[in-house]
Amino acid sequence: MSTNNDQSQVPGEPTQTTTSLLQTVTSTIQGFGPINKIHQHLCAFHFYSHDMTRQVEAHHYCGHQNEEMRQCLIYDSPDKNARLIGLEYVISENLFLTLPDEEKPLWHSHLFEVKSGFFFMPNVPSPIEHKDMEKICKTYGKVYHFWQVDRGDALPLGIPQLMMALTRDGQLYDHLVQSCAERMGIDFEKERKNREYMTGPAHGIHPLANGGGKGLETRLREVELNHDEPLPSATRVFV
């Protein structure tokens, strides 16, 4: 039940001058097309799909693939030394409805997150922010966290964990709300009132979304690996 704002020191030697110089040189030579496409910073809260008591603040850095899909890198803070803890895909209602039914529970709705004010763009004027929030209200997201910073892990341990988003009042811890409001300079109650007019998916929130109302836990399962036979897609080459 801890916040992820008190960053523990990542183990390892301090960055050396030669490494910093190498970074400077490569940054002037190489291209960073995928990273340069990131154009917005969104802040929200996630909880582990199998344990709602474990909640973290999540800073999304997102770029659009097209009008109906965006992809986001998730960090534990907006600071320059923030830890990359996960990723999220955000899709339109139209794309969500094309997913197989067994896939839909892995995705969460954004309607409550947005209307509550708990999903926001730091430092962006409300008229501009609300234009995009009106769209996000109608979308679905699929998010995995790789680094369980809430339990104090110094490194990303274990397997990726499916995360979910808020769907109603009373789920988010007050101390997380207060801490975020103070650091990010946002009035959540004011935002809630200003977003009352926003609407969700045209067909309503799908009953299979948000875990279908159940907790889902990511687990690793060991299977038998056949070393003798080539994969079905493997091509035999004779010399």
C-alpha positions in Angstrom: 0.0 0.0 0.0 3.0 2.3 -0.5 3.3 5.0 -3.1 5.9 4.7 -5.9 7.1 8.3 -5.5 9.7 7.5 -2.9 12.2 6.1 -5.4 14.6 3.6 -4.0 18.1 3.8 -5.3 18.7 1.5 -8.3 21.7 -0.7 -7.6 24.8 -0.1 -9.7 27.8 2.1 -10.0 27.3 5.8 -10.8 27.3 6.7 -14.5 30.9 7.3 -15.6 32.1 10.2 -17.6 33.0 8.0 -20.5 29.5 6.6 -20.6 28.0 10.1 -20.5 30.3 11.0 -23.4 29.2 8.0 -25.4 25.6 8.8 -24.8 26.2 12.3 -26.1 27.9 11.1 -29.2 25.3 8.4 -30.1 22.4 10.9 -29.4 23.8 13.2 -32.1 24.4 10.4 -34.7 21.4 8.0 -34.3 17.8 8.5 -35.0 15.0 8.0 -32.3 11.9 7.9 -34.5 9.7 5.9 -32.2 10.6 7.9 -29.1 10.3 11.2 -31.0 6.7 10.3 -31.8 5.8 10.6 -28.1 3.8 13.8 -27.8 1.9 13.8 -24.6 2.2 13.1 -20.9 -0.8 11.6 -19.1 -1.0 10.8 -15.4 -3.3 8.2 -13.9 -3.4 5.4 -11.3 -3.2 1.7 -11.8 -3.9 -1.3 -9.5 -2.8 -4.9 -9.9 -5.6 -6.8 -11.5 -5.4 -9.6 -8.8 -4.9 -7.2 -5.9 -6.7 -3.9 -5.7 -4.9 -2.9 -2.5 -1.7 -2.5 -4.5 -2.0 0.9 -6.3 0.6 3.0 -8.1 0.8 6.4 -9.8 1.5 5.9 -13.4 3.0 8.5 -15.8 2.2 7.7 -19.4 4.3 9.1 -22.3 2.2 8.4 -25.4 2.2 8.6 -29.2 -0.6 7.9 -31.6 -0.3 5.1 -34.1 -3.4 6.5 -35.8 -6.7 8.0 -34.7 -7.9 4.8 -33.0 -4.7 3.6 -31.3 -2.0 5.1 -29.1 0.8 3.4 -27.2 2.4 4.6 -24.0 5.6 4.1 -22.0 4.8 4.2 -18.3 7.2 5.6 -15.7 6.9 5.9 -12.0 7.4 9.7 -12.0 7.9 12.6 -14.4 11.5 13.1 -13.2 14.5 12.6 -15.6 15.7 9.5 -13.6 12.2 7.9 -13.5 12.0 4.2 -13.8 10.3 2.6 -16.8 7.8 0.3 -15.2 5.4 -0.7 -17.9 3.4 0.1 -21.0 -0.1 0.6 -22.1 -2.0 0.3 -25.4 -5.1 2.5 -25.8 -7.7 1.6 -28.5 -11.0 3.0 -29.7 -14.3 1.3 -28.9 -14.6 0.1 -32.5 -11.3 -1.7 -32.3 -12.1 -3.1 -28.8 -15.3 -4.7 -30.2 -13.3 -6.6 -32.8 -11.3 -8.4 -30.1 -12.1 -12.1 -29.3 -14.2 -12.4 -26.1 -11.3 -14.2 -24.3 -9.2 -11.1 -24.9 -11.6 -8.4 -23.8 -11.2 -9.0 -20.0 -7.6 -8.0 -20.3 -8.7 -4.4 -21.2 -10.0 -1.7 -18.9 -12.4 1.2 -19.6 -11.3 4.8 -19.1 -14.7 6.5 -18.5 -14.6 6.7 -14.7 -10.8 7.6 -14.7 -11.4 10.6 -16.9 -14.7 11.8 -15.4 -13.3 11.6 -11.9 -10.3 13.8 -12.9 -7.9 11.0 -11.9 -6.7 10.8 -15.5 -5.1 14.1 -16.6 -2.5 15.9 -18.6 -0.1 17.7 -16.3 0.4 21.5 -17.0 -1.9 21.5 -20.1 -4.7 24.1 -20.2 -8.1 22.7 -19.6 -9.6 23.6 -23.0 -6.9 21.7 -24.7 -6.8 18.8 -22.3 -10.6 18.3 -22.4 -10.5 17.9 -26.2 -8.4 14.8 -25.8 -10.1 13.6 -22.6 -13.4 13.6 -24.5 -11.9 10.9 -26.8 -10.1 8.9 -24.1 -13.5 8.6 -22.2 -14.6 6.3 -25.0 -11.5 4.1 -25.2 -10.1 0.9 -23.6 -6.6 0.3 -22.4 -4.4 -2.8 -21.8 -1.5 -2.3 -19.5 1.3 -4.4 -18.0 3.8 -3.4 -15.3 7.2 -5.0 -15.4 8.7 -3.3 -12.3 6.8 -3.7 -9.0 8.0 -0.5 -7.4 5.2 -0.5 -5.0 6.8 -3.3 -3.0 10.2 -1.7 -3.1 11.9 -3.9 -5.8 15.2 -2.3 -6.6 15.2 -4.1 -10.0 12.3 -5.3 -12.3 11.8 -8.8 -10.7 9.3 -11.5 -11.8 7.0 -11.6 -14.8 4.9 -8.7 -16.2 1.7 -8.2 -14.2 -1.7 -7.2 -15.7 -3.0 -3.9 -14.3 -6.4 -2.4 -14.2 -7.9 1.1 -13.8 -10.4 2.8 -11.5 -14.1 2.2 -12.3 -15.9 3.8 -9.3 -15.5 5.9 -6.2 -14.0 4.5 -3.1 -11.3 2.4 -4.8 -8.3 4.8 -4.8 -6.5 5.5 -1.5 -6.8 9.0 -0.2 -3.1 9.4 0.5 -2.3 8.7 -3.2 -4.8 11.3 -4.2 -3.5 13.9 -1.8 0.2 13.3 -2.6 -0.5 13.5 -6.4 -2.6 16.6 -6.0 0.1 18.4 -4.0 3.0 17.5 -6.3 1.2 17.9 -9.7 -0.8 21.0 -8.7 -4.3 19.6 -9.6 -7.7 20.0 -8.0 -9.4 16.7 -8.6 -12.8 17.9 -7.4 -12.8 20.8 -9.7 -11.8 18.6 -12.6 -14.6 16.2 -11.8 -17.2 19.0 -12.0 -15.7 20.4 -15.3 -15.9 16.9 -16.9 -19.5 16.0 -16.0 -20.6 16.5 -19.6 -18.2 13.9 -21.0 -19.6 10.6 -22.2 -18.3 7.0 -22.6 -18.4 4.4 -25.3 -21.4 4.6 -27.6 -22.5 1.0 -26.6 -21.7 1.5 -22.9 -18.9 -0.2 -21.1 -18.6 -3.8 -22.3 -19.4 -6.3 -19.6 -16.3 -8.4 -20.4 -14.0 -5.4 -19.9 -12.3 -4.6 -16.6 -11.5 -8.3 -16.0 -15.2 -9.1 -16.5 -15.6 -7.9 -12.9 -13.1 -10.5 -11.6 -9.4 -10.4 -10.6 -6.9 -11.7 -13.1 -3.4 -12.7 -12.2 -0.5 -13.2 -14.6 1.3 -16.5 -13.9 4.2 -18.3 -15.5 3.6 -22.0 -16.5 6.3 -24.5 -17.3 5.7 -26.6 -20.4 7.5 -29.4 -22.1 9.8 -28.2 -24.9 10.5 -30.6 -27.7 14.1 -30.2 -28.8 14.1 -32.9 -31.5 11.5 -31.8 -34.0 11.8 -28.5 -36.0 9.1 -25.9 -35.6 6.3 -26.1 -38.1 7.4 -22.8 -39.6 11.1 -23.8 -39.8 12.6 -24.2 -43.2 15.0 -27.0 -43.8 18.1 -25.9 -45.7 20.2 -28.5 -47.4 23.8 -27.7 -48.5 
